[in-house]
Amino acid sequence: MAMIIFAGGIFLGFSLGFATMALVDARRHRLQCEKAQETSGYALPLEVDRALPARPQASGALDHLAIVS
């Protein structure tokens, strides 16, 4: 029982530490990007269109790769 609690504590500590460092790094990267935009004079639009582009039509050359059951 003590080993399970010990291993769980190690896993929980690792998970929380990893998540915290990822958030800190993402924040640092965002601040660096904002600072670079201010100094370069180039600003991105506030709203980004995240719609997916239309799927490209596959060529007929790949039809022979279809799996036949």
N, C-alpha and C positions, 0 to 999 in steps of 0.2 A: 504494500500500500504506500509506503514511504517513497519507494522508487517511482511509482506512478505520479505522485504529487511532485517529486523532484523533477522528473522529465517534463511534466506539464508546465511547471514553472519556467523551466528553461525555454520550452517552445513558446510560451506566452511572452516572455521577455524578448526573445528574438523577434517574434512577430511585431510586437509593439515598437521595438527599436527600429526595425526595418521600415515600418509604415511611417514613423516619425521622420526618419532621415529622408525618405522619399518625398514627403510633404515639404520639408525644409529645402531640399534641392529644387523642387518644382517652383517654390516661391522665389528662391534666389535667381533661378533662370528667368522667371517672369519679370522680375525687377530689372535684370540685366537687359532684357529685350526692350522693356519700356524706356530705359535710359538710352539705349542705342537709337531708338526711334526719335527721341527728343533731340539728340545731338545730330542725327543725320537729316532731320527735317522731313523724313518720310513717315507718314502715318498710315496705318492700315485702317480700313473701314471698321466701324464699331460693330456692325452686324455682318457676319459671314454667312454666305449662302452655303449650307451644308447638304444641299440636295445631291443625290448621287447622279452621275451622268448616265445617259442611256447605255445599256449594255451593247458592246460592239457585236456585230453579226459575225458568227463563226464562218470560216471559209469551208467549202465542200471538201477540201483536202483532208480534214480531220474526221470525216464521217467513218472512215475505216477503223477508227480507234474505239468505236462504240462497243460496249460489252453485250454479247449475245448470250442469252441463257437457254 
